[in-house]
Amino acid sequence: MVHGYTYSGHPVASAVALKNLEIMERDGIVERVRDDIGPYFQAKARELFADHPIVGEVRGVGLLAAIELVANKKTRTFFPNIGDVGTICRNHCFQNGLVMRAIRDTMVLSPPLVITHAEVDELLGLAKRCIDATAKDLGRL
């Protein structure tokens, strides 16, 4: 038993997992995400996309954000052929070196727990560039 955890199965994999938990505890990563970087990420994402013409909603918690792409911002009506706009946006992301998943027409960001404020700013700036490019493709920007 290490740090209150027991392990079974493959000893190397278990040792690596336990070391990871030890590092997360030692460095206060969960507390940092909860108290600092998570709220920063959420606030910045909502602020950046608040007035975007094809973003109906930004929702999330901690370091997980979903950016919903819509045809009508006021009614949050989706685009016809749900998923097509998400695919367009995802392609812009790939072309710009950004990994942002498209789940239908909702773009999902989930950066690493150790991301910094400057890296959040860079990540969200890149996400905005890709969503702007998508809006231009759709004649909305």
Secondary structure, 3 states (H helix, E strand, C coil): CECCECCCCCHHHHHHHHHHHHHHHHHCHHHHHHHHHHHHHHHHHHHHHCCCCCEEEEEEECCEEEEEECCECCCCECCCCCCHHHHHHHHHHHHCCCCCEEECCEEEECCCCCCCHHHHHHHHHHHHHHHHHHHHHCCCC
